[in-house]
Amino acid sequence: MQETTSTRVNALIDPSMHIWHYEVPVYLFLGGLVAGLMVIAGLWTLRDPDRPRSRALQLLPWAAPVLISVGMLFLWLDLENPFNAFRFYFTFELTSPMSWGSWILLGVYPASILLAWVSTPTDLRDRWLARLERVPGLGRLDAWVSAHVPLLATLNILLGAALGIYTGVLLGTMAARPLWNSAILGPLFLVSGLSTGAAFMMLYRLERREKELLSRVDMGLISVELLLLALWMIGLAAGGAASRAGLHTIMGGPYTAAFWTLVVALGLLTPLVGEWIEHRHSAVPARLTAVLVLVGGLALRWIIVYAGQHSGWVSDLASR
């Protein structure tokens, strides 16, 4: 028999934490999606820079700075003191994931915008240059960007990967939440972000060969994501009582049905089977599978954020 006495009373974290609401999973989803767009756009640029691309594919890199702005708006709305957010950029804390994240986000903007500009169809670029010809230095900037395309593509790959991993590390470093306290979350969120990025691109009017390539890439990413999910759950099951109690929230607990239905069945297995059938029969990838991947990516972050807040040392004691 074990008896534990605690005088701690905090309405925000006892008996379970409920500090983060819908803004955080939406931000994590959009951050992962942008990470996927940046990495894929950078790799595509380096892979075959001279091969003609569809107009939609040339314009898709512009989605990255737009979507990260929407994500940061949700993050800003979640802050207790949103007008103090600028203080993140007065310091850099080596051991703080939030400090790393704020500086990564700052680097994402110029890198993604410049790659989007150089990817823009020539006729649109010339039109905008003509309209903005009076802006000092714009012509020199355009010439510099055009001469350093591989550098910009590499920066997008590195910053995109850092952004995708950061969204998982932000949760994984919180030891007080057993469901989050895993080194697997960083790679898991990165791979999930790459998958949602590929799915987002497949929603647009790309050429057949472009959609088929993205579909094949997405099948591989979904397979890796399923493997990482399995490793994450095995790690929790092999941990202590608190880790097992955290795993219980999605393995018999209140979030079980949502996790296995929205994330695993609809968000991963169904798109994987659908894309495999399309590839086997040489069919054009359908938008439905892409939509399901996006729904699964959002559900993954939504459930992990809420289930992680539900798990903790109090629920561990209650389960004994």
VOBA-1610 file (N, C-alpha, C; in pm, whole numbers, padded with zeros to 5 digits, always signed):
BEGIN
Met+00085-00120+00000Met+00000+00000+00000Met+00088+00124+00000Gln+00054+00218-00086Gln+00128+00342-00094Gln+00034+00459-00064Glu+00083+00552+00014Glu+00002+00669+00049Glu+00081+00794+00012Thr+00018+00881-00065Thr+00083+01003-00109Thr+00002+01123-00066Thr+00070+01219-00007Thr+00003+01342+00037Thr+00064+01460-00037Ser-00020+01544-00092Ser+00027+01663-00164Ser-00060+01781-00126Thr+00004+01894-00105Thr-00071+02017-00074Thr-00081+02107-00196Arg-00035+02056-00310Arg-00039+02137-00432Arg-00181+02145-00485Val-00227+02267-00513Val-00358+02289-00575Val-00340+02396-00683Asn-00358+02356-00806Asn-00347+02449-00919Asn-00457+02414-01017Ala-00554+02502-01032Ala-00670+02473-01116Ala-00634+02449-01261Leu-00519+02499-01305Leu-00481+02484-01445Leu-00417+02349-01476Ile-00363+02282-01374Ile-00293+02156-01400Ile-00341+02041-01314Asp-00429+02063-01218Asp-00481+01955-01135Asp-00632+01942-01154Pro-00686+01825-01175Pro-00617+01697-01184Pro-00552+01671-01320Ser-00584+01753-01420Ser-00518+01742-01549Ser-00497+01883-01603Met-00397+01896-01691Met-00362+02027-01744Met-00458+02066-01856His-00502+02190-01855His-00585+02240-01965His-00547+02385-01994Ile-00420+02402-02026Ile-00366+02534-02058Ile-00369+02561-02208Trp-00332+02461-02286Trp-00328+02476-02431Trp-00460+02434-02492His-00512+02519-02579His-00640+02491-02644His-00620+02474-02794Tyr-00723+02497-02873Tyr-00718+02464-03016Tyr-00610+02540-03091Glu-00568+02657-03041Glu-00469+02736-03113Glu-00337+02661-03130Val-00296+02586-03029Val-00166+02519-03033Val-00162+02405-03135Pro-00259+02311-03136Pro-00253+02207-03240Pro-00267+02263-03381Val-00345+02370-03398Val-00355+02431-03532Val-00221+02489-03573Tyr-00153+02556-03480Tyr-00021+02611-03510Tyr+00079+02500-03542Leu+00078+02392-03462Leu+00169+02281-03487Leu+00143+02216-03622Phe+00015+02206-03660Phe-00021+02148-03789Phe+00028+02236-03904Leu+00000+02366-03895Leu+00043+02457-04002Leu+00195+02468-04008Gly+00261+02465-03891Gly+00406+02467-03890Gly+00464+02344-03959Gly+00408+02226-03931Gly+00454+02105-03997Gly+00426+02107-04147Leu+00310+02158-04184Leu+00274+02169-04326Leu+00371+02260-04400Val+00403+02374-04341Val+00498+02466-04401Val+00637+02402-04410Ala+00676+02329-04307Ala+00804+02259-04311Ala+00808+02163-04429Gly+00700+02090-04450Gly+00693+01998-04563Gly+00701+02070-04696Leu+00631+02182-04709Leu+00635+02259-04834Leu+00776+02311-04862Met+00843+02360-04759Met+00977+02415-04778Met+01077+02307-04820Val+01072+02192-04752Val+01166+02085-04783Val+01141+02030-04923Ile+01014+02006-04956Ile+00982+01951-05088Ile+01016+02051-05199Ala+00983+02179-05178Ala+01016+02280-05279Ala+01167+02291-05298Gly+01243+02287-05188Gly+01388+02294-05197Gly+01447+02174-05269Leu+01399+02053-05235Leu+01449+01932-05299Leu+01413+01930-05447Trp+01292+01974-05479Trp+01249+01976-05619Trp+01335+02072-05700Thr+01368+02185-05640Thr+01453+02283-05709Thr+01593+02229-05734Leu+01650+02160-05635Leu+01784+02105-05651Leu+01785+01984-05744Arg+01677+01907-05742Arg+01672+01781-05817Arg+01682+01804-05968Asp+01603+01897-06018Asp+01602+01920-06163Asp+01561+02064-06189Pro+01654+02159-06168Pro+01616+02301-06177Pro+01575+02347-06316Asp+01623+02279-06419Asp+01596+02325-06556Asp+01476+02257-06620Arg+01421+02156-06555Arg+01308+02086-06616Arg+01181+02170-06601Pro+01100+02181-06707Pro+00977+02262-06698Pro+00883+02208-06590Arg+00820+02300-06519Arg+00724+02264-06415Arg+00591+02332-06442Ser+00484+02273-06393Ser+00352+02332-06411Ser+00346+02467-06340Arg+00254+02551-06386Arg+00239+02684-06326Arg+00200+02675-06179Ala+00115+02577-06147Ala+00073+02560-06007Ala+00191+02524-05919Leu+00278+02436-05967Leu+00395+02396-05889Leu+00491+02513-05870Gln+00502+02600-05970Gln+00588+02717-05958Gln+00536+02817-05856Leu+00404+02822-05839Leu+00344+02920-05748Leu+00324+02866-05607Leu+00328+02733-05590Leu+00299+02673-05459Leu+00395+02717-05348Pro+00524+02747-05374Pro+00611+02793-05264Pro+00559+02917-05192Trp+00474+02996-05258Trp+00417+03113-05191Trp+00324+03075-05076Ala+00276+02951-05078Ala+00188+02907-04968Ala+00261+02901-04836Ala+00393+02878-04839Ala+00469+02863-04715Ala+00466+02989-04628Pro+00506+03107-04680Pro+00501+03225-04592Pro+00359+03265-04552Val+00262+03235-04638Val+00122+03269-04604Val+00073+03180-04490Leu+00095+03049-04502Leu+00045+02956-04401Leu+00118+02970-04268Ile+00248+02999-04271Ile+00319+03016-04144Ile+00272+03143-04074Ser+00230+03243-04151Ser+00174+03365-04090Ser+00043+03334-04020Val-00041+03251-04083Val-00166+03211-04021Val-00138+03130-03894Gly-00041+03039-03902Gly-00005+02959-03785Gly+00047+03045-03671Met+00129+03144-03702Met+00182+03231-03597Met+00072+03319-03537Leu-00029+03350-03616Leu-00144+03423-03561Leu-00213+03340-03454Phe-00233+03210-03482Phe-00295+03122-03382Phe-00205+03111-03258Leu-00074+03101-03279Leu+00018+03094-03166Leu+00013+03222-03084Trp+00007+03335-03151Trp+00000+03465-03084Trp-00128+03476-03001Leu-00239+03424-03055Leu-00366+03428-02983Leu-00361+03343-02856Asp-00276+03242-02855Asp-00268+03153-02739Asp-00185+03213-02625Leu-00102+03313-02656Leu-00013+03368-02553Leu-00092+03443-02446Glu-00047+03428-02322Glu-00112+03500-02211Glu-00089+03650-02223Asn+00032+03689-02264Asn+00065+03829-02286Asn+00119+03846-02429Pro+00030+03846-02528Pro+00075+03843-02668Pro+00161+03960-02710Phe+00143+04076-02646Phe+00219+04194-02687Phe+00361+04195-02630Asn+00395+04091-02554Asn+00533+04075-02507Asn+00611+03975-02593Ala+00551+03927-02703Ala+00616+03825-02785Ala+00748+03873-02843Phe+00761+04004-02865Phe+00884+04056-02924Phe+01006+04030-02834Arg+00983+04003-02706Arg+01094+03980-02614Arg+01170+03852-02647Phe+01109+03761-02721Phe+01180+03640-02763Phe+01306+03675-02841Tyr+01304+03788-02910Tyr+01415+03823-02999Tyr+01516+03917-02933Phe+01508+03931-02802Phe+01607+04005-02726Phe+01712+03912-02665Thr+01691+03781-02681Thr+01782+03684-02620Thr+01776+03554-02698Phe+01872+03467-02672Phe+01870+03332-02729Phe+01911+03235-02620Glu+01818+03149-02581Glu+01844+03052-02474Glu+01871+02916-02538Leu+01993+02867-02523Leu+02037+02746-02591Leu+01954+02624-02551Thr+01907+02619-02427Thr+01835+02501-02378Thr+01683+02516-02388Ser+01635+02623-02450Ser+01490+02648-02459Ser+01439+02617-02599Pro+01351+02517-02616Pro+01293+02490-02748Pro+01214+02608-02803Met+01149+02685-02715Met+01073+02800-02763Met+01165+02908-02818Ser+01283+02924-02756Ser+01379+03021-02807Ser+01431+02977-02944Trp+01464+02849-02958Trp+01505+02796-03088Trp+01394+02817-03191Gly+01271+02786-03151Gly+01159+02797-03244Gly+01136+02939-03292Ser+01147+03036-03202Ser+01124+03175-03242Ser+01225+03221-03345Trp+01351+03180-03330Trp+01454+03219-03426Trp+01444+03140-03556Ile+01403+03014-03547Ile+01380+02937-03670Ile+01267+03001-03751Leu+01159+03039-03684Leu+01048+03104-03753Leu+01091+03235-03818Leu+01180+03306-03752Leu+01229+03431-03809Leu+01307+03405-03939Gly+01383+03295-03942Gly+01459+03263-04063Gly+01373+03205-04174Val+01258+03146-04137Val+01171+03084-04237Val+01119+03188-04337Tyr+01088+03308-04289Tyr+01027+03408-04377Tyr+01115+03448-04495Pro+01236+03499-04474Pro+01316+03539-04591Pro+01350+03421-04681Ala+01381+03305-04622Ala+01418+03190-04704Ala+01303+03145-04792Ser+01182+03133-04734Ser+01067+03086-04812Ser+01021+03189-04914Ile+01024+03316-04878Ile+00980+03421-04971Ile+01074+03432-05090Leu+01205+03426-05065Leu+01301+03439-05175Leu+01294+03319-05269Leu+01277+03198-05214Leu+01263+03082-05301Leu+01132+03088-05379Ala+01027+03136-05314Ala+00899+03152-05384Ala+00912+03254-05499Trp+00987+03360-05474Trp+01006+03462-05578Trp+01081+03406-05698Val+01188+03333-05671Val+01268+03281-05783Val+01194+03167-05854Ser+01096+03104-05788Ser+01018+02998-05851Ser+00901+03051-05931Thr+00866+03177-05911Thr+00751+03237-05978Thr+00772+03240-06129Pro+00668+03211-06208Pro+00682+03217-06355Pro+00740+03351-06401Thr+00820+03346-06505Thr+00894+03463-06551Thr+00803+03579-06586Asp+00689+03551-06650Asp+00600+03660-06691Asp+00546+03735-06569Leu+00514+03662-06461Leu+00465+03730-06340Leu+00576+03809-06272Arg+00695+03753-06269Arg+00808+03825-06208Arg+00837+03954-06283Asp+00839+03947-06416Asp+00866+04067-06496Asp+00758+04173-06475Arg+00634+04127-06462Arg+00523+04221-06441Arg+00538+04294-06308Trp+00573+04219-06202Trp+00589+04282-06071Trp+00714+04369-06065Leu+00819+04328-06133Leu+00939+04412-06137Leu+00911+04545-06207Ala+00828+04540-06312Ala+00792+04663-06382Ala+00708+04755-06293Arg+00619+04695-06213Arg+00534+04776-06125Arg+00614+04836-06009Leu+00716+04764-05965Leu+00793+04807-05849Leu+00932+04857-05887Glu+00945+04907-06009Glu+01077+04947-06056Glu+01137+05061-05974Arg+01054+05138-05907Arg+01105+05251-05827Arg+01155+05209-05690Val+01130+05085-05651Val+01178+05037-05522Val+01330+05022-05528Pro+01404+05093-05444Pro+01551+05088-05453Pro+01606+04950-05419Gly+01697+04903-05501Gly+01766+04777-05476Gly+01690+04653-05517Leu+01566+04666-05567Leu+01488+04548-05602Leu+01551+04473-05719Gly+01601+04548-05817Gly+01664+04483-05932Gly+01788+04405-05893Arg+01870+04461-05804Arg+01989+04390-05758Arg+01952+04266-05676Leu+01846+04279-05594Leu+01801+04164-05516Leu+01754+04052-05608Asp+01680+04087-05713Asp+01632+03987-05808Asp+01749+03918-05877Ala+01850+03995-05914Ala+01968+03937-05979Ala+02042+03844-05883Trp+02055+03886-05757Trp+02125+03802-05658Trp+02049+03672-05634Val+01917+03681-05621Val+01836+03562-05597Val+01847+03465-05714Ser+01841+03519-05835Ser+01849+03433-05954Ser+01984+03363-05965Ala+02088+03424-05910Ala+02222+03367-05918Ala+02252+03270-05803His+02165+03264-05704His+02191+03180-05585His+02074+03087-05556Val+02015+03031-05660Val+01901+02941-05642Val+01938+02817-05560Pro+02051+02749-05586Pro+02085+02630-05504Pro+02101+02664-05355Leu+02159+02781-05326Leu+02175+02822-05186Leu+02039+02840-05120Leu+01947+02906-05188Leu+01813+02928-05132Leu+01739+02796-05114Ala+01754+02705-05209Ala+01689+02575-05197Ala+01744+02499-05076Thr+01875+02503-05057Thr+01937+02435-04942Thr+01891+02496-04810Leu+01883+02628-04805Leu+01834+02695-04684Leu+01691+02655-04652Asn+01608+02641-04755Asn+01470+02600-04733Asn+01463+02457-04679Ile+01550+02370-04729Ile+01551+02233-04679Ile+01591+02229-04533Leu+01698+02301-04498Leu+01750+02299-04361Leu+01652+02365-04264Leu+01601+02483-04300Leu+01508+02552-04211Leu+01374+02479-04202Gly+01330+02419-04313Gly+01207+02342-04310Gly+01219+02221-04220Ala+01331+02150-04229Ala+01354+02035-04142Ala+01361+02078-03996Ala+01429+02190-03969Ala+01439+02240-03831Ala+01301+02278-03778Leu+01219+02341-03862Leu+01084+02380-03820Leu+00999+02257-03790Gly+01007+02156-03876Gly+00927+02035-03855Gly+00967+01962-03729Ile+01097+01949-03705Ile+01144+01881-03583Ile+01109+01962-03459Tyr+01123+02093-03468Tyr+01095+02179-03352Tyr+00952+02163-03302Thr+00856+02147-03391Thr+00717+02134-03347Thr+00696+02011-03259Gly+00778+01906-03282Gly+00770+01789-03196Gly+00855+01801-03072Val+00973+01861-03086Val+01062+01879-02971Val+00998+01970-02867Leu+00918+02068-02913Leu+00849+02159-02821Leu+00767+02081-02719Leu+00705+01971-02761Leu+00629+01886-02669Leu+00719+01784-02601Gly+00813+01727-02676Gly+00892+01616-02626Gly+00981+01648-02507Thr+01015+01775-02488Thr+01103+01811-02377Thr+01028+01831-02246Met+00896+01819-02246Met+00818+01842-02125Met+00804+01712-02048Ala+00896+01689-01955Ala+00900+01563-01880Ala+00777+01543-01792Ala+00710+01650-01756Ala+00593+01639-01667Ala+00472+01579-01737Arg+00475+01572-01870Arg+00366+01512-01947Arg+00418+01383-02009Pro+00388+01267-01949Pro+00446+01140-01994Pro+00420+01109-02141Leu+00303+01143-02192Leu+00272+01111-02333Leu+00361+01189-02428Trp+00407+01308-02388Trp+00491+01391-02473Trp+00639+01362-02457Asn+00678+01311-02345Asn+00820+01301-02311Asn+00887+01187-02387Ser+00906+01209-02518Ser+00967+01107-02604Ser+01048+01176-02713Ala+01168+01123-02739Ala+01252+01177-02846Ala+01196+01146-02984Ile+01098+01057-02992Ile+01039+01019-03121Ile+00950+01130-03177Leu+00895+01217-03090Leu+00800+01317-03137Leu+00861+01412-03241Gly+00988+01448-03226Gly+01051+01536-03324Gly+01052+01476-03464Pro+01112+01357-03484Pro+01107+01293-03615Pro+00965+01262-03662Leu+00877+01223-03570Leu+00738+01192-03607Leu+00669+01313-03665Phe+00680+01428-03600Phe+00616+01549-03650Phe+00680+01598-03779Leu+00811+01575-03796Leu+00877+01614-03921Leu+00824+01530-04037Val+00820+01398-04020Val+00772+01310-04126Val+00624+01338-04156Ser+00545+01360-04051Ser+00404+01394-04071Ser+00390+01526-04147Gly+00477+01624-04115Gly+00473+01751-04187Gly+00510+01736-04333Leu+00609+01653-04362Leu+00646+01627-04502Leu+00530+01561-04576Ser+00462+01468-04510Ser+00348+01400-04573Ser+00233+01498-04600Thr+00201+01583-04502Thr+00094+01680-04524Thr+00134+01784-04628Gly+00263+01818-04635Gly+00309+01910-04738Gly+00289+01852-04877Ala+00324+01724-04895Ala+00304+01658-05024Ala+00155+01649-05057Ala+00073+01617-04956Ala-00072+01607-04978Ala-00130+01743-05016Phe-00087+01849-04950Phe-00135+01983-04982Phe-00103+02019-05127Met+00016+01984-05174Met+00054+02014-05312Met-00031+01936-05412Met-00072+01815-05375Met-00153+01733-05466Met-00296+01785-05483Leu-00337+01881-05401Leu-00471+01938-05416Leu-00480+02032-05535Tyr-00367+02073-05590Tyr-00367+02174-05696Tyr-00349+02110-05834Arg-00365+02189-05936Arg-00363+02140-06074Arg-00220+02120-06124Leu-00158+02019-06073Leu-00025+01984-06117Leu-00033+01892-06238Glu+00079+01877-06306Glu+00085+01782-06415Glu+00080+01640-06360Arg+00041+01547-06446Arg+00024+01409-06403Arg+00153+01353-06343Arg+00267+01374-06408Arg+00393+01320-06358Arg+00429+01379-06222Glu+00393+01506-06200Glu+00422+01570-06072Glu+00337+01510-05960Lys+00209+01486-05989Lys+00122+01425-05889Lys+00165+01281-05858Glu+00204+01209-05962Glu+00246+01070-05940Glu+00373+01064-05855Leu+00466+01156-05879Leu+00588+01159-05797Leu+00555+01191-05652Leu+00470+01292-05630Leu+00432+01328-05494Leu+00358+01214-05424Ser+00275+01142-05500Ser+00201+01029-05442Ser+00296+00919-05398Arg+00398+00889-05480Arg+00495+00786-05442Arg+00574+00830-05318Val+00613+00956-05315Val+00684+01008-05198Val+00597+00998-05074Asp+00469+01032-05089Asp+00379+01032-04973Asp+00358+00891-04921Met+00353+00791-05009Met+00341+00653-04963Met+00459+00616-04873Gly+00578+00654-04914Gly+00695+00626-04832Gly+00690+00698-04699Leu+00647+00824-04701Leu+00640+00903-04578Leu+00536+00847-04482Ile+00422+00805-04534Ile+00318+00746-04447Ile+00369+00617-04383Ser+00442+00537-04460Ser+00498+00413-04406Ser+00594+00442-04291Val+00680+00542-04311Val+00774+00581-04205Val+00699+00636-04085Glu+00594+00714-04109Glu+00515+00770-03999Glu+00450+00660-03917Leu+00399+00557-03982Leu+00340+00444-03908Leu+00446+00374-03823Leu+00566+00361-03877Leu+00675+00299-03802Leu+00711+00382-03680Leu+00720+00515-03697Leu+00754+00603-03585Leu+00644+00604-03479Leu+00519+00598-03521Leu+00409+00589-03425Leu+00421+00462-03342Ala+00454+00351-03409Ala+00470+00224-03337Ala+00586+00232-03238Leu+00699+00290-03280Leu+00814+00303-03190Leu+00781+00394-03072Trp+00705+00501-03098Trp+00665+00593-02991Trp+00582+00520-02886Met+00485+00441-02931Met+00399+00371-02836Met+00474+00258-02765Ile+00564+00190-02836Ile+00644+00086-02772Ile+00733+00146-02663Gly+00792+00264-02693Gly+00875+00331-02593Gly+00796+00368-02469Leu+00673+00416-02487Leu+00589+00450-02372Leu+00551+00325-02293Ala+00518+00218-02366Ala+00479+00094-02298Ala+00594+00034-02219Ala+00718+00055-02266Ala+00834+00000-02198Ala+00885+00090-02087Gly+00825+00208-02070Gly+00868+00301-01968Gly+00809+00271-01832Gly+00814+00372-01745Gly+00763+00356-01610Gly+00612+00363-01604Ala+00561+00365-01482Ala+00416+00367-01461Ala+00354+00493-01520Ala+00422+00608-01510Ala+00367+00731-01564Ala+00358+00725-01716Ser+00460+00668-01782Ser+00457+00654-01928Ser+00344+00562-01972Arg+00327+00452-01900Arg+00219+00359-01934Arg+00083+00423-01912Ala+00071+00504-01807Ala-00055+00575-01783Ala-00081+00676-01894Gly+00025+00743-01943Gly+00009+00836-02055Gly-00035+00763-02180Leu+00026+00647-02208Leu-00013+00568-02325Leu-00158+00522-02314His-00204+00500-02192His-00342+00453-02171His-00445+00551-02226Thr-00410+00680-02236Thr-00506+00779-02287Thr-00545+00751-02431Ile-00455+00685-02509Ile-00488+00650-02648Ile-00496+00499-02669Met-00480+00423-02561Met-00489+00277-02568Met-00585+00228-02460Gly-00711+00265-02476Gly-00813+00227-02380Gly-00871+00343-02303Gly-00807+00460-02310Gly-00854+00579-02240Gly-00947+00664-02323Pro-00967+00789-02284Pro-01069+00874-02347Pro-01040+00914-02492Tyr-00914+00905-02536Tyr-00880+00947-02672Tyr-00854+00829-02765Thr-00887+00710-02720Thr-00858+00590-02799Thr-00932+00589-02932Ala-01061+00609-02929Ala-01142+00602-03051Ala-01099+00708-03152Ala-01078+00830-03105Ala-01039+00938-03195Ala-00903+00911-03258Phe-00807+00862-03177Phe-00673+00838-03228Phe-00672+00729-03334Trp-00733+00615-03304Trp-00725+00502-03396Trp-00816+00521-03517Thr-00920+00602-03504Thr-01009+00626-03618Thr-00957+00738-03707Leu-00936+00858-03649Leu-00899+00975-03728Leu-00754+00973-03775Val-00665+00929-03686Val-00522+00933-03719Val-00479+00808-03795Val-00496+00692-03734Val-00442+00570-03792Val-00524+00520-03911Ala-00656+00503-03891Ala-00738+00444-03997Ala-00761+00541-04114Leu-00818+00660-04083Leu-00853+00754-04190Leu-00734+00837-04238Gly-00644+00873-04147Gly-00536+00964-04184Gly-00412+00898-04238Leu-00394+00768-04212Leu-00272+00700-04257Leu-00301+00576-04342Leu-00373+00479-04288Leu-00392+00355-04360Leu-00478+00372-04485Thr-00588+00445-04475Thr-00674+00464-04593Thr-00602+00537-04706Pro-00534+00651-04680Pro-00458+00715-04789Pro-00348+00625-04844Leu-00281+00548-04756Leu-00174+00460-04804Leu-00228+00355-04900Val-00338+00294-04864Val-00399+00194-04953Val-00450+00260-05080Gly-00513+00377-05067Gly-00565+00447-05185Gly-00454+00485-05282Glu-00344+00539-05230Glu-00233+00578-05317Glu-00166+00455-05380Trp-00160+00345-05305Trp-00101+00223-05362Trp-00187+00171-05476Ile-00320+00174-05460Ile-00410+00129-05567Ile-00397+00220-05689Glu-00390+00350-05666Glu-00373+00444-05778Glu-00242+00418-05851His-00135+00395-05775His-00005+00369-05836His-00006+00237-05912Arg-00071+00136-05855Arg-00076+00003-05918Arg-00151+00007-06051His-00255+00088-06060His-00336+00096-06181His-00303+00218-06266Ser-00193+00286-06235Ser-00148+00403-06312Ser-00256+00509-06322Ala-00330+00529-06214Ala-00436+00630-06212Ala-00381+00762-06157Val-00444+00872-06195Val-00404+01002-06144Val-00443+01010-05997Pro-00351+01045-05909Pro-00383+01054-05766Pro-00503+01145-05739Ala-00598+01095-05662Ala-00720+01171-05634Ala-00699+01266-05518Arg-00783+01369-05514Arg-00772+01468-05407Arg-00821+01413-05274Leu-00907+01311-05277Leu-00963+01259-05152Leu-00853+01205-05061Thr-00760+01129-05118Thr-00652+01076-05035Thr-00569+01188-04975Ala-00546+01296-05052Ala-00470+01410-05001Ala-00545+01477-04886Val-00675+01491-04899Val-00756+01552-04793Val-00749+01467-04666Leu-00755+01336-04681Leu-00748+01247-04564Leu-00613+01258-04493Val-00505+01273-04571Val-00373+01291-04509Val-00370+01419-04427Leu-00428+01526-04481Leu-00432+01654-04408Leu-00517+01643-04282Val-00631+01576-04293Val-00716+01556-04175Val-00642+01475-04069Gly-00572+01371-04113Gly-00497+01289-04018Gly-00383+01365-03952Gly-00316+01452-04029Gly-00208+01532-03972Gly-00256+01628-03866Leu-00371+01692-03891Leu-00428+01782-03791Leu-00476+01703-03669Ala-00541+01589-03694Ala-00593+01507-03583Ala-00479+01455-03496Leu-00367+01418-03558Leu-00252+01368-03481Leu-00207+01471-03379Arg-00190+01594-03422Arg-00143+01699-03331Arg-00250+01738-03231Trp-00375+01742-03275Trp-00486+01778-03185Trp-00496+01678-03071Ile-00494+01549-03105Ile-00510+01445-03003Ile-00389+01437-02912Ile-00268+01447-02968Ile-00149+01441-02884Ile-00144+01558-02787Val-00182+01678-02832Val-00181+01795-02743Val-00281+01778-02630Tyr-00403+01736-02663Tyr-00506+01724-02559Tyr-00484+01601-02472Ala-00447+01488-02532Ala-00423+01368-02452Ala-00301+01386-02364Gly-00200+01456-02413Gly-00081+01481-02333Gly-00110+01566-02211Gln-00200+01662-02226Gln-00238+01744-02111Gln-00319+01663-02011His-00390+01564-02062His-00470+01480-01973His-00382+01387-01891Ser-00266+01347-01947Ser-00177+01255-01878Ser-00087+01331-01781Gly-00046+01265-01674Gly+00041+01329-01576Gly+00054+01244-01452Trp+00128+01296-01356Trp+00153+01216-01234Trp+00026+01193-01153Val-00073+01286-01163Val-00197+01267-01088Val-00275+01148-01143Ser-00286+01144-01281Ser-00357+01031-01341Ser-00284+00900-01318Asp-00151+00908-01305Asp-00070+00788-01277Asp-00106+00733-01139Leu-00114+00822-01040Leu-00148+00777-00905Leu-00289+00721-00899Ala-00379+00786-00976Ala-00517+00743-00974Ala-00534+00604-01036Ser-00440+00568-01129Ser-00455+00440-01198Ser-00401+00322-01116Arg-00335+00349-01002Arg-00279+00240-00924Arg-00384+00172-00837
//
